[in-house]
Structures are given as structure tokens and as C-alpha cells.
Amino acid sequence: MTGHAYPLTLDLTGRRVVVVGGGPVAARRARGVLDAGGVVEVISPYVCEDLSDLVDRREIVWHEREFAVGDLVLPEPAWLVHTATGDLAVDAQVAREADAARVWCVRADDASASSAWTPAVARGSKDSPSEGLTVAVTAGGDPRRATAVRDAVLAALDSGTLPVRRVRQTTEDSPAHAGRVALVGGGPGAEDLITVRGRALLAAADVVVTDRLGPRGLLATLGADVEVVDVGKTPGNHPVSQERINELLVHHASLGKRVVRLKGGDSFVLGRGGEEALHCVQHGVPVEVVPGVTSAVSVPAAAGIPVTHRGITASFVVASAHDGADQVLRAAADAAPDATLVLLMGVTRLESTARALIEAGRRPDTPVALVERGWTPQQRTTVSTLEHAASDARRAGVRAPAVVVVGDVVSVRHRLGDLAGE
């Protein structure tokens, strides 16, 4: 071949394809043609076990003999021939016969002598963002290189780092078919801490309903035609009610759209994901939950604080401190005395919460860490004690979003320091 190869996809449905050879390579070629709907005839004095199984199931026709002149044109012309006999002379003969009959020939023994090549092929799996995509790679007769590149491209498609969203509407995408909602936990904030599944669904979304927390930088990677609905809440400012958010999810899905509800942390850890899922189910909208890396564990880890540590504590409690100390006390009531308390949304009412915990029996000198904006370049940790946490937080100007950690595990930070990657 002197010029560039001309890529082409063949429709082999119901068409005659001849495979010359009976070994494992021939079996792979035969299976690929069958998957494409072709009618396979194998010509070989023997067949391997995989081909024998296909013969027994009457999925292919086996001519138990050597290749002969005229096999590619009788009883009718073949559309394609694969030759994989392992015998250079036989494969060359098949290629000459194919060339004379104007039949495309794929040679397993010598790609440079072929008139056609089979690329390394991968197809997007059903119900994944890459569904309907076919990836085919050729590499100048180097099948291992082609396979490696194909696998890398498919992995990137499935992970959402390459665009996978359908831009032309098909019958399956039409509004007559119900849309879907995916509740995606975006993790603690860093763009690369979202799960692979979450990233892929985000790349395939038609509508994204997002909060102010989570990996908002990923929104810039979306297509210009993707509708982004910002329902972000800040302390004391809830411009879009939870009821309205629920309605938005169902409304867009009812239009046949793929909707992603992108939230920080994990949707089911103080994220109201359960309420949103119930609302979708009650209105007949298919809903999927994609777990996220919860800030309750990951943000302390970023500050070098394990929520459990051998010799210090074997348990931890996660509680919302948004509405004051009562919720925290109820959550900690049945916990072990040394259990770590991880408080979300706890900055505003920190003084009353700390006082209530001391009155309930926690030591005034219990270590406390306030980790602001975990997993971002602005991450900052303020270390104090339960007795002085509120005053130290005011002095340091601690602001939400922040995670409050109460317990002796905070002391581990002195030996580890920050652990968040750059």
C-alpha cells in the first residue's frame, strides 16, 4: 500500500463471507462476522474447538477440505474473505483469487499484502454513555498497538473525558421516550475526585442541575447546548426551594432529556438525594444514584485527620449542625465516648454546639479542627479545642463551607499535615 488507507464500515447483514482456515485466528474472524450479521462459510480440512461449536450450533457452514479455485465466486460471489491458514502459500493464493474476483481480502499472515484490514474494534456497552459508539483503530499492521489505542479511547469515552453525548436526536432519544435523572455525587470539590460513572453521565447530559459545591469546574467542559440550571444555596439564602428543585428534575426528564443532578459530596449523606429520588420515582421518572466521595470523610483526610485511628477510636458519627446542637446531641447519644464527631454545616452555630457537647460530657480540651474548602487550592485548617473553638474560629475568620471534626484523632494531623494532592 502506497497511499493512506480508506476507512470504511461494512454492512454484512445476510451477505456471504468466506473464512479460509480452521484455527483460533479464523475463529475470531468468523465470530466477528457473525456478530455483524454475515453468513459465514469456513473452508479448512480441520477446525478448532471454537469453530466446531459454531458448526454444531449451525451458526456457520464448514467445508471440510482445502481451499480450491472458484470457492470465492461459487455458488455465489463472496463479499469478503478472511484467510488465516498459517500457510503463506495458501494465504497468498486466496489473496490472488480474491483480487481477481474483486473481493476484499483480509490476510492474517501479512497485513501489507492485504487489500483490506480489520481494525481493533470496541463498541459502547448498552445503557452506558458510550452506547451506540463504535471505536475502530488501525495501526499500520501493528495489531497490538491498535488494540492498546482502542482500549485507551474506549476508556476515555466511558469515563466522560471525551465527548459522548448524542447531538443528533434518534428514535431512542425522542421526547416520546422518557428521560432519566442521575443523582451524581460530585465529591468534595476537586474535579478529579468525581467517580468515573459520574463523570461519564455528566458528559452525556442534556441538562445539569447543580449546586454551588462539588466540581463546578467540570461545567466548563460541557457543550454550549447543554442547559445548566444553578440552584446553589448559600447559608441563609435559598433562592430555589427543594420542592422546586424536585419539580425541575421531573420536568426536564419528562421532555425526554438526560438530567444530571450534580451535588457536592455524596447525594445520600445530608444531601437530600433521597427526597429527590422519591420525587422522581413517584412521578414515573427513571432515576439512578451515583455515589460520591463524601466530604464527611474526605475533607478531614485532606487535612491529615483520619476519622478513625487505631489506638484512638474505632468509630465516628456524622451529623448536621445546621439547626443547632440538638441534632448533634441526638446523633452522638448512642455513640462510643471516644467516637469522632464530624459536623457538616456547623460553622454558624459552632458556639452553641460546642457548649452543648461539653455539658453532655465531652472534655473541654477535646481537640477540634475546622477544615475550610477541602480539596481546593484555598483549603485551610484551624485547630483548637472544644472550649475555645468558637472564639478561635471567629479570630481566624472561618467561613463555610467547612467541616468540623471533634475528637482526639485531630492530634494525628500534627504528624501528617495536609494530605490533599495538588
VEXKEKE-562136 format. One record per residue (C-alpha): chain; residue in three letters; x, y, z. Coordinates in nm, 3 decimals. Layout:
N
+-------+-----+---------+---------+---------+
: chain : res :      px :      py :      pz :
+-------+-----+---------+---------+---------+
:     A : ALA :       X :       Y :       Z :
...
+-------+-----+---------+---------+---------+
***
This chain:
422
+-------+-----+---------+---------+---------+
: chain : res :      px :      py :      pz :
+-------+-----+---------+---------+---------+
:     A : MET :   0.000 :   0.000 :   0.000 :
:     A : THR :   0.147 :   0.336 :  -0.103 :
:     A : GLY :  -0.131 :   0.579 :  -0.002 :
:     A : HIS :  -0.338 :   0.627 :   0.308 :
:     A : ALA :  -0.589 :   0.355 :   0.394 :
:     A : TYR :  -0.952 :   0.441 :   0.323 :
:     A : PRO :  -1.159 :   0.371 :   0.636 :
:     A : LEU :  -1.492 :   0.204 :   0.564 :
:     A : THR :  -1.762 :   0.032 :   0.769 :
:     A : LEU :  -1.931 :  -0.267 :   0.602 :
:     A : ASP :  -2.288 :  -0.385 :   0.639 :
:     A : LEU :  -2.252 :  -0.764 :   0.614 :
:     A : THR :  -2.606 :  -0.848 :   0.715 :
:     A : GLY :  -2.715 :  -1.157 :   0.521 :
:     A : ARG :  -2.407 :  -1.146 :   0.298 :
:     A : ARG :  -2.170 :  -1.433 :   0.221 :
:     A : VAL :  -1.829 :  -1.415 :   0.388 :
:     A : VAL :  -1.565 :  -1.685 :   0.342 :
:     A : VAL :  -1.312 :  -1.769 :   0.613 :
:     A : VAL :  -1.021 :  -1.983 :   0.499 :
:     A : GLY :  -0.852 :  -2.160 :   0.791 :
:     A : GLY :  -0.963 :  -2.351 :   1.097 :
:     A : GLY :  -0.753 :  -2.219 :   1.385 :
:     A : PRO :  -0.814 :  -1.968 :   1.667 :
:     A : VAL :  -0.748 :  -1.665 :   1.443 :
:     A : ALA :  -1.002 :  -1.790 :   1.191 :
:     A : ALA :  -1.246 :  -1.847 :   1.477 :
:     A : ARG :  -1.211 :  -1.485 :   1.592 :
:     A : ARG :  -1.267 :  -1.363 :   1.238 :
:     A : ALA :  -1.574 :  -1.585 :   1.200 :
:     A : ARG :  -1.720 :  -1.467 :   1.530 :
:     A : GLY :  -1.673 :  -1.102 :   1.430 :
:     A : VAL :  -1.853 :  -1.158 :   1.101 :
:     A : LEU :  -2.139 :  -1.339 :   1.277 :
:     A : ASP :  -2.176 :  -1.051 :   1.521 :
:     A : ALA :  -2.210 :  -0.824 :   1.218 :
:     A : GLY :  -2.488 :  -1.042 :   1.073 :
:     A : GLY :  -2.284 :  -1.205 :   0.800 :
:     A : VAL :  -2.333 :  -1.557 :   0.660 :
:     A : VAL :  -2.008 :  -1.743 :   0.728 :
:     A : GLU :  -1.858 :  -2.031 :   0.532 :
:     A : VAL :  -1.536 :  -2.183 :   0.669 :
:     A : ILE :  -1.304 :  -2.373 :   0.436 :
:     A : SER :  -1.047 :  -2.590 :   0.612 :
:     A : PRO :  -0.961 :  -2.960 :   0.649 :
:     A : TYR :  -0.990 :  -2.916 :   1.027 :
:     A : VAL :  -1.147 :  -2.669 :   1.273 :
:     A : CYS :  -1.056 :  -2.575 :   1.627 :
:     A : GLU :  -1.294 :  -2.623 :   1.920 :
:     A : ASP :  -1.443 :  -2.273 :   1.896 :
:     A : LEU :  -1.529 :  -2.319 :   1.528 :
:     A : SER :  -1.654 :  -2.670 :   1.595 :
:     A : ASP :  -1.901 :  -2.529 :   1.847 :
:     A : LEU :  -2.029 :  -2.284 :   1.587 :
:     A : VAL :  -2.068 :  -2.567 :   1.339 :
:     A : ASP :  -2.258 :  -2.780 :   1.590 :
:     A : ARG :  -2.494 :  -2.490 :   1.658 :
:     A : ARG :  -2.536 :  -2.443 :   1.281 :
:     A : GLU :  -2.421 :  -2.084 :   1.300 :
:     A : ILE :  -2.164 :  -2.139 :   1.025 :
:     A : VAL :  -2.116 :  -2.375 :   0.729 :
:     A : TRP :  -1.797 :  -2.582 :   0.726 :
:     A : HIS :  -1.642 :  -2.716 :   0.405 :
:     A : GLU :  -1.408 :  -2.985 :   0.535 :
:     A : ARG :  -1.135 :  -2.960 :   0.271 :
:     A : GLU :  -0.855 :  -2.743 :   0.134 :
:     A : PHE :  -0.928 :  -2.415 :  -0.041 :
:     A : ALA :  -0.995 :  -2.458 :  -0.414 :
:     A : VAL :  -1.017 :  -2.233 :  -0.718 :
:     A : GLY :  -1.368 :  -2.090 :  -0.751 :
:     A : ASP :  -1.453 :  -2.102 :  -0.378 :
:     A : LEU :  -1.493 :  -1.724 :  -0.368 :
:     A : VAL :  -1.739 :  -1.699 :  -0.656 :
:     A : LEU :  -1.942 :  -2.020 :  -0.630 :
:     A : PRO :  -2.222 :  -2.084 :  -0.554 :
:     A : GLU :  -2.237 :  -1.702 :  -0.538 :
:     A : PRO :  -1.972 :  -1.430 :  -0.508 :
:     A : ALA :  -1.849 :  -1.358 :  -0.159 :
:     A : TRP :  -1.848 :  -1.004 :  -0.028 :
:     A : LEU :  -1.541 :  -1.054 :   0.190 :
:     A : VAL :  -1.281 :  -1.321 :   0.259 :
:     A : HIS :  -1.058 :  -1.375 :   0.561 :
:     A : THR :  -0.761 :  -1.604 :   0.516 :
:     A : ALA :  -0.582 :  -1.734 :   0.825 :
:     A : THR :  -0.441 :  -2.075 :   0.739 :
:     A : GLY :  -0.092 :  -2.022 :   0.876 :
:     A : ASP :   0.042 :  -2.135 :   0.537 :
:     A : LEU :   0.196 :  -1.845 :   0.346 :
:     A : ALA :   0.144 :  -2.007 :   0.006 :
:     A : VAL :  -0.226 :  -2.082 :   0.069 :
:     A : ASP :  -0.295 :  -1.735 :   0.207 :
:     A : ALA :  -0.123 :  -1.583 :  -0.098 :
:     A : GLN :  -0.334 :  -1.799 :  -0.330 :
:     A : VAL :  -0.655 :  -1.690 :  -0.156 :
:     A : ALA :  -0.548 :  -1.326 :  -0.188 :
:     A : ARG :  -0.483 :  -1.367 :  -0.562 :
:     A : GLU :  -0.820 :  -1.536 :  -0.615 :
:     A : ALA :  -0.991 :  -1.258 :  -0.419 :
:     A : ASP :  -0.818 :  -0.986 :  -0.620 :
:     A : ALA :  -0.922 :  -1.149 :  -0.948 :
:     A : ALA :  -1.281 :  -1.179 :  -0.828 :
:     A : ARG :  -1.289 :  -0.823 :  -0.690 :
:     A : VAL :  -1.348 :  -0.949 :  -0.338 :
:     A : TRP :  -1.190 :  -0.770 :  -0.042 :
:     A : CYS :  -0.937 :  -0.995 :   0.130 :
:     A : VAL :  -0.800 :  -0.972 :   0.484 :
:     A : ARG :  -0.478 :  -1.168 :   0.534 :
:     A : ALA :  -0.386 :  -1.268 :   0.886 :
:     A : ASP :  -0.028 :  -1.355 :   0.790 :
:     A : ASP :   0.075 :  -1.034 :   0.612 :
:     A : ALA :  -0.117 :  -0.711 :   0.660 :
:     A : SER :   0.091 :  -0.533 :   0.399 :
:     A : ALA :  -0.029 :  -0.783 :   0.136 :
:     A : SER :  -0.396 :  -0.743 :   0.225 :
:     A : SER :  -0.648 :  -0.544 :   0.030 :
:     A : ALA :  -0.848 :  -0.484 :   0.349 :
:     A : TRP :  -0.775 :  -0.476 :   0.721 :
:     A : THR :  -0.981 :  -0.547 :   1.030 :
:     A : PRO :  -0.926 :  -0.276 :   1.289 :
:     A : ALA :  -0.922 :  -0.324 :   1.664 :
:     A : VAL :  -1.290 :  -0.268 :   1.744 :
:     A : ALA :  -1.475 :  -0.186 :   2.064 :
:     A : ARG :  -1.841 :  -0.097 :   2.099 :
:     A : GLY :  -2.002 :   0.108 :   2.370 :
:     A : SER :  -2.191 :  -0.106 :   2.616 :
:     A : LYS :  -2.569 :  -0.091 :   2.647 :
:     A : ASP :  -2.708 :   0.168 :   2.889 :
:     A : SER :  -2.370 :   0.340 :   2.915 :
:     A : PRO :  -2.294 :   0.693 :   2.789 :
:     A : SER :  -2.093 :   0.537 :   2.504 :
:     A : GLU :  -2.385 :   0.322 :   2.384 :
:     A : GLY :  -2.413 :   0.334 :   2.005 :
:     A : LEU :  -2.048 :   0.424 :   1.953 :
:     A : THR :  -1.804 :   0.205 :   1.765 :
:     A : VAL :  -1.431 :   0.262 :   1.805 :
:     A : ALA :  -1.213 :   0.117 :   1.531 :
:     A : VAL :  -0.835 :   0.165 :   1.522 :
:     A : THR :  -0.577 :   0.056 :   1.267 :
:     A : ALA :  -0.204 :   0.095 :   1.324 :
:     A : GLY :  -0.024 :   0.009 :   1.003 :
:     A : GLY :  -0.029 :  -0.364 :   1.052 :
:     A : ASP :   0.060 :  -0.348 :   1.425 :
:     A : PRO :  -0.243 :  -0.511 :   1.592 :
:     A : ARG :  -0.109 :  -0.481 :   1.948 :
:     A : ARG :  -0.062 :  -0.108 :   1.909 :
:     A : ALA :  -0.409 :  -0.075 :   1.758 :
:     A : THR :  -0.560 :  -0.271 :   2.047 :
:     A : ALA :  -0.385 :  -0.057 :   2.307 :
:     A : VAL :  -0.505 :   0.267 :   2.145 :
:     A : ARG :  -0.858 :   0.132 :   2.103 :
:     A : ASP :  -0.879 :   0.038 :   2.472 :
:     A : ALA :  -0.748 :   0.378 :   2.578 :
:     A : VAL :  -1.004 :   0.559 :   2.362 :
:     A : LEU :  -1.291 :   0.344 :   2.487 :
:     A : ALA :  -1.185 :   0.401 :   2.848 :
:     A : ALA :  -1.182 :   0.776 :   2.785 :
:     A : LEU :  -1.527 :   0.759 :   2.629 :
:     A : ASP :  -1.671 :   0.561 :   2.918 :
:     A : SER :  -1.509 :   0.794 :   3.172 :
:     A : GLY :  -1.653 :   1.104 :   3.007 :
:     A : THR :  -1.319 :   1.266 :   2.936 :
:     A : LEU :  -1.408 :   1.250 :   2.567 :
:     A : PRO :  -1.746 :   1.380 :   2.440 :
:     A : VAL :  -2.010 :   1.108 :   2.430 :
:     A : ARG :  -2.340 :   1.297 :   2.430 :
:     A : ARG :  -2.564 :   1.237 :   2.130 :
:     A : VAL :  -2.611 :   1.560 :   1.936 :
:     A : ARG :  -2.848 :   1.421 :   1.673 :
:     A : GLN :  -3.179 :   1.300 :   1.803 :
:     A : THR :  -3.259 :   0.939 :   1.728 :
:     A : THR :  -3.578 :   0.743 :   1.776 :
:     A : GLU :  -3.449 :   0.621 :   2.112 :
:     A : ASP :  -3.378 :   0.980 :   2.220 :
:     A : SER :  -3.708 :   1.129 :   2.108 :
:     A : PRO :  -3.934 :   1.303 :   2.361 :
:     A : ALA :  -4.181 :   1.018 :   2.319 :
:     A : HIS :  -3.940 :   0.819 :   2.533 :
:     A : ALA :  -3.899 :   0.907 :   2.899 :
:     A : GLY :  -3.587 :   1.087 :   3.004 :
:     A : ARG :  -3.375 :   0.990 :   3.301 :
:     A : VAL :  -3.237 :   1.152 :   3.613 :
:     A : ALA :  -2.898 :   1.069 :   3.760 :
:     A : LEU :  -2.822 :   1.191 :   4.111 :
:     A : VAL :  -2.446 :   1.231 :   4.089 :
:     A : GLY :  -2.235 :   1.287 :   4.398 :
:     A : GLY :  -1.955 :   1.510 :   4.273 :
:     A : GLY :  -1.717 :   1.454 :   4.562 :
:     A : PRO :  -1.560 :   1.714 :   4.791 :
:     A : GLY :  -1.470 :   1.967 :   4.525 :
:     A : ALA :  -1.165 :   1.860 :   4.325 :
:     A : GLU :  -1.261 :   1.789 :   3.965 :
:     A : ASP :  -1.073 :   1.457 :   3.955 :
:     A : LEU :  -1.245 :   1.316 :   4.264 :
:     A : ILE :  -1.577 :   1.258 :   4.090 :
:     A : THR :  -1.637 :   0.890 :   4.013 :
:     A : VAL :  -1.581 :   0.753 :   3.664 :
:     A : ARG :  -1.953 :   0.679 :   3.631 :
:     A : GLY :  -2.047 :   1.027 :   3.748 :
:     A : ARG :  -1.805 :   1.191 :   3.505 :
:     A : ALA :  -1.939 :   0.985 :   3.216 :
:     A : LEU :  -2.303 :   1.069 :   3.291 :
:     A : LEU :  -2.214 :   1.436 :   3.320 :
:     A : ALA :  -2.054 :   1.426 :   2.975 :
:     A : ALA :  -2.370 :   1.267 :   2.830 :
:     A : ALA :  -2.618 :   1.501 :   3.000 :
:     A : ASP :  -2.865 :   1.730 :   2.825 :
:     A : VAL :  -2.947 :   1.920 :   3.145 :
:     A : VAL :  -2.735 :   1.966 :   3.458 :
:     A : VAL :  -2.895 :   2.089 :   3.780 :
:     A : THR :  -2.606 :   2.194 :   4.001 :
:     A : ASP :  -2.525 :   2.322 :   4.349 :
:     A : ARG :  -2.254 :   2.567 :   4.447 :
:     A : LEU :  -2.044 :   2.286 :   4.593 :
:     A : GLY :  -1.877 :   2.000 :   4.409 :
:     A : PRO :  -1.666 :   2.002 :   4.091 :
:     A : ARG :  -1.814 :   2.310 :   3.923 :
:     A : GLY :  -1.509 :   2.343 :   3.701 :
:     A : LEU :  -1.635 :   2.045 :   3.503 :
:     A : LEU :  -1.931 :   2.254 :   3.385 :
:     A : ALA :  -1.693 :   2.438 :   3.156 :
:     A : THR :  -1.630 :   2.113 :   2.967 :
:     A : LEU :  -1.995 :   2.076 :   2.868 :
:     A : GLY :  -2.125 :   2.159 :   2.522 :
:     A : ALA :  -2.276 :   2.502 :   2.459 :
:     A : ASP :  -2.618 :   2.341 :   2.407 :
:     A : VAL :  -2.622 :   2.170 :   2.748 :
:     A : GLU :  -2.861 :   2.353 :   2.981 :
:     A : VAL :  -2.707 :   2.426 :   3.321 :
:     A : VAL :  -2.954 :   2.515 :   3.597 :
:     A : ASP :  -2.782 :   2.663 :   3.902 :
:     A : VAL :  -2.984 :   2.607 :   4.220 :
:     A : GLY :  -2.693 :   2.676 :   4.452 :
:     A : LYS :  -2.774 :   2.754 :   4.811 :
:     A : THR :  -2.564 :   2.967 :   5.043 :
:     A : PRO :  -2.606 :   2.999 :   5.421 :
:     A : GLY :  -2.928 :   3.190 :   5.482 :
:     A : ASN :  -3.000 :   3.223 :   5.109 :
:     A : HIS :  -3.207 :   2.955 :   4.936 :
:     A : PRO :  -3.321 :   3.112 :   4.606 :
:     A : VAL :  -3.457 :   2.779 :   4.477 :
:     A : SER :  -3.654 :   2.567 :   4.721 :
:     A : GLN :  -3.608 :   2.191 :   4.746 :
:     A : GLU :  -3.961 :   2.143 :   4.619 :
:     A : ARG :  -3.880 :   2.347 :   4.310 :
:     A : ILE :  -3.559 :   2.150 :   4.252 :
:     A : ASN :  -3.761 :   1.827 :   4.263 :
:     A : GLU :  -4.003 :   1.971 :   4.008 :
:     A : LEU :  -3.719 :   2.079 :   3.778 :
:     A : LEU :  -3.575 :   1.728 :   3.767 :
:     A : VAL :  -3.908 :   1.573 :   3.672 :
:     A : HIS :  -3.993 :   1.850 :   3.424 :
:     A : HIS :  -3.674 :   1.813 :   3.220 :
:     A : ALA :  -3.686 :   1.433 :   3.230 :
:     A : SER :  -4.047 :   1.440 :   3.106 :
:     A : LEU :  -3.918 :   1.619 :   2.794 :
:     A : GLY :  -3.702 :   1.319 :   2.714 :
:     A : LYS :  -3.382 :   1.476 :   2.849 :
:     A : ARG :  -3.092 :   1.309 :   3.026 :
:     A : VAL :  -3.074 :   1.503 :   3.352 :
:     A : VAL :  -2.781 :   1.506 :   3.594 :
:     A : ARG :  -2.833 :   1.643 :   3.943 :
:     A : LEU :  -2.475 :   1.736 :   4.035 :
:     A : LYS :  -2.416 :   1.778 :   4.406 :
:     A : GLY :  -2.113 :   1.810 :   4.628 :
:     A : GLY :  -2.002 :   1.511 :   4.834 :
:     A : ASP :  -2.250 :   1.224 :   4.829 :
:     A : SER :  -2.616 :   1.281 :   4.746 :
:     A : PHE :  -2.730 :   1.047 :   5.020 :
:     A : VAL :  -2.518 :   1.195 :   5.300 :
:     A : LEU :  -2.705 :   1.503 :   5.420 :
:     A : GLY :  -2.763 :   1.590 :   5.057 :
:     A : ARG :  -3.139 :   1.540 :   5.022 :
:     A : GLY :  -3.075 :   1.288 :   4.749 :
:     A : GLY :  -3.337 :   1.057 :   4.898 :
:     A : GLU :  -3.604 :   1.325 :   4.866 :
:     A : GLU :  -3.514 :   1.387 :   4.503 :
:     A : ALA :  -3.509 :   1.017 :   4.421 :
:     A : LEU :  -3.850 :   0.964 :   4.583 :
:     A : HIS :  -4.000 :   1.254 :   4.389 :
:     A : CYS :  -3.872 :   1.112 :   4.060 :
:     A : VAL :  -3.999 :   0.762 :   4.137 :
:     A : GLN :  -4.340 :   0.896 :   4.240 :
:     A : HIS :  -4.368 :   1.067 :   3.900 :
:     A : GLY :  -4.256 :   0.765 :   3.699 :
:     A : VAL :  -3.913 :   0.904 :   3.609 :
:     A : PRO :  -3.628 :   0.651 :   3.596 :
:     A : VAL :  -3.362 :   0.757 :   3.845 :
:     A : GLU :  -3.007 :   0.642 :   3.908 :
:     A : VAL :  -2.787 :   0.720 :   4.206 :
:     A : VAL :  -2.411 :   0.758 :   4.158 :
:     A : PRO :  -2.233 :   0.769 :   4.494 :
:     A : GLY :  -1.981 :   1.040 :   4.559 :
:     A : VAL :  -1.681 :   1.079 :   4.788 :
:     A : THR :  -1.846 :   1.231 :   5.094 :
:     A : SER :  -1.686 :   1.539 :   5.246 :
:     A : ALA :  -1.755 :   1.393 :   5.592 :
:     A : VAL :  -1.459 :   1.158 :   5.547 :
:     A : SER :  -1.258 :   1.303 :   5.261 :
:     A : VAL :  -1.220 :   1.659 :   5.387 :
:     A : PRO :  -1.073 :   1.554 :   5.725 :
:     A : ALA :  -0.845 :   1.318 :   5.531 :
:     A : ALA :  -0.725 :   1.608 :   5.317 :
:     A : ALA :  -0.622 :   1.783 :   5.638 :
:     A : GLY :  -0.435 :   1.476 :   5.764 :
:     A : ILE :  -0.711 :   1.369 :   6.003 :
:     A : PRO :  -0.836 :   1.008 :   5.983 :
:     A : VAL :  -1.185 :   0.985 :   6.130 :
:     A : THR :  -1.083 :   0.652 :   6.286 :
:     A : HIS :  -0.734 :   0.557 :   6.402 :
:     A : ARG :  -0.609 :   0.251 :   6.582 :
:     A : GLY :  -0.542 :   0.326 :   6.948 :
:     A : ILE :  -0.760 :   0.639 :   6.941 :
:     A : THR :  -1.109 :   0.549 :   6.817 :
:     A : ALA :  -1.278 :   0.284 :   6.608 :
:     A : SER :  -1.596 :   0.475 :   6.523 :
:     A : PHE :  -1.726 :   0.809 :   6.405 :
:     A : VAL :  -2.058 :   0.992 :   6.382 :
:     A : VAL :  -2.165 :   1.225 :   6.102 :
:     A : ALA :  -2.425 :   1.486 :   6.190 :
:     A : SER :  -2.571 :   1.807 :   6.051 :
:     A : ALA :  -2.517 :   2.102 :   6.283 :
:     A : HIS :  -2.719 :   2.334 :   6.062 :
:     A : ASP :  -3.013 :   2.355 :   6.304 :
:     A : GLY :  -2.813 :   2.366 :   6.625 :
:     A : ALA :  -2.689 :   2.138 :   6.899 :
:     A : ASP :  -2.997 :   1.920 :   6.946 :
:     A : GLN :  -2.940 :   1.726 :   6.624 :
:     A : VAL :  -2.575 :   1.673 :   6.712 :
:     A : LEU :  -2.654 :   1.550 :   7.062 :
:     A : ARG :  -2.915 :   1.307 :   6.931 :
:     A : ALA :  -2.670 :   1.171 :   6.675 :
:     A : ALA :  -2.397 :   1.124 :   6.936 :
:     A : ALA :  -2.620 :   0.992 :   7.214 :
:     A : ASP :  -2.556 :   0.623 :   7.144 :
:     A : ALA :  -2.202 :   0.660 :   7.013 :
:     A : ALA :  -1.893 :   0.543 :   7.196 :
:     A : PRO :  -1.748 :   0.809 :   7.429 :
:     A : ASP :  -1.434 :   0.830 :   7.214 :
:     A : ALA :  -1.616 :   0.838 :   6.879 :
:     A : THR :  -1.511 :   1.112 :   6.640 :
:     A : LEU :  -1.783 :   1.368 :   6.565 :
:     A : VAL :  -1.788 :   1.501 :   6.210 :
:     A : LEU :  -2.016 :   1.802 :   6.181 :
:     A : LEU :  -2.136 :   1.932 :   5.846 :
:     A : MET :  -2.277 :   2.282 :   5.811 :
:     A : GLY :  -2.151 :   2.350 :   6.163 :
:     A : VAL :  -1.976 :   2.688 :   6.144 :
:     A : THR :  -2.273 :   2.918 :   6.204 :
:     A : ARG :  -2.385 :   2.751 :   6.528 :
:     A : LEU :  -2.045 :   2.634 :   6.644 :
:     A : GLU :  -2.053 :   2.817 :   6.979 :
:     A : SER :  -2.383 :   2.668 :   7.097 :
:     A : THR :  -2.291 :   2.324 :   6.963 :
:     A : ALA :  -1.956 :   2.320 :   7.144 :
:     A : ARG :  -2.115 :   2.434 :   7.470 :
:     A : ALA :  -2.382 :   2.165 :   7.446 :
:     A : LEU :  -2.121 :   1.893 :   7.382 :
:     A : ILE :  -1.922 :   1.999 :   7.690 :
:     A : GLU :  -2.238 :   1.997 :   7.900 :
:     A : ALA :  -2.314 :   1.648 :   7.766 :
:     A : GLY :  -1.979 :   1.516 :   7.891 :
:     A : ARG :  -1.719 :   1.590 :   7.621 :
:     A : ARG :  -1.389 :   1.719 :   7.763 :
:     A : PRO :  -1.337 :   2.094 :   7.717 :
:     A : ASP :  -0.985 :   2.021 :   7.588 :
:     A : THR :  -1.110 :   1.778 :   7.323 :
:     A : PRO :  -0.923 :   1.867 :   7.000 :
:     A : VAL :  -1.128 :   2.034 :   6.725 :
:     A : ALA :  -1.035 :   2.101 :   6.364 :
:     A : LEU :  -1.222 :   2.326 :   6.124 :
:     A : VAL :  -1.132 :   2.243 :   5.763 :
:     A : GLU :  -1.245 :   2.506 :   5.515 :
:     A : ARG :  -1.287 :   2.448 :   5.141 :
:     A : GLY :  -1.138 :   2.099 :   5.147 :
:     A : TRP :  -0.968 :   1.967 :   4.832 :
:     A : THR :  -0.940 :   2.312 :   4.677 :
:     A : PRO :  -0.635 :   2.541 :   4.649 :
:     A : GLN :  -0.795 :   2.753 :   4.924 :
:     A : GLN :  -0.805 :   2.468 :   5.178 :
:     A : ARG :  -0.729 :   2.589 :   5.530 :
:     A : THR :  -0.736 :   2.413 :   5.868 :
:     A : THR :  -0.781 :   2.579 :   6.205 :
:     A : VAL :  -0.703 :   2.361 :   6.509 :
:     A : SER :  -0.847 :   2.440 :   6.851 :
:     A : THR :  -1.024 :   2.274 :   7.143 :
:     A : LEU :  -1.392 :   2.232 :   7.213 :
:     A : GLU :  -1.374 :   2.504 :   7.478 :
:     A : HIS :  -1.214 :   2.763 :   7.250 :
:     A : ALA :  -1.331 :   2.652 :   6.905 :
:     A : ALA :  -1.589 :   2.926 :   6.856 :
:     A : SER :  -1.362 :   3.212 :   6.960 :
:     A : ASP :  -1.068 :   3.074 :   6.759 :
:     A : ALA :  -1.294 :   3.037 :   6.454 :
:     A : ARG :  -1.406 :   3.399 :   6.483 :
:     A : ARG :  -1.048 :   3.518 :   6.523 :
:     A : ALA :  -0.937 :   3.321 :   6.216 :
:     A : GLY :  -1.238 :   3.429 :   6.009 :
:     A : VAL :  -1.354 :   3.073 :   5.942 :
:     A : ARG :  -1.630 :   3.062 :   5.680 :
:     A : ALA :  -1.849 :   2.795 :   5.525 :
:     A : PRO :  -1.812 :   2.555 :   5.358 :
:     A : ALA :  -1.618 :   2.387 :   5.634 :
:     A : VAL :  -1.616 :   2.050 :   5.807 :
:     A : VAL :  -1.580 :   2.043 :   6.185 :
:     A : VAL :  -1.401 :   1.745 :   6.340 :
:     A : VAL :  -1.430 :   1.685 :   6.713 :
:     A : GLY :  -1.215 :   1.416 :   6.872 :
:     A : ASP :  -0.868 :   1.301 :   6.964 :
:     A : VAL :  -0.799 :   1.196 :   6.602 :
:     A : VAL :  -0.732 :   1.563 :   6.531 :
:     A : SER :  -0.395 :   1.515 :   6.704 :
:     A : VAL :  -0.281 :   1.290 :   6.417 :
:     A : ARG :  -0.268 :   1.598 :   6.195 :
:     A : HIS :   0.039 :   1.724 :   6.380 :
:     A : ARG :   0.232 :   1.428 :   6.244 :
:     A : LEU :   0.082 :   1.416 :   5.895 :
:     A : GLY :  -0.004 :   1.769 :   5.787 :
:     A : ASP :  -0.218 :   1.830 :   5.479 :
:     A : LEU :  -0.257 :   1.527 :   5.251 :
:     A : ALA :  -0.461 :   1.674 :   4.967 :
:     A : GLY :  -0.291 :   1.640 :   4.628 :
:     A : GLU :  -0.220 :   1.937 :   4.408 :
+-------+-----+---------+---------+---------+
***
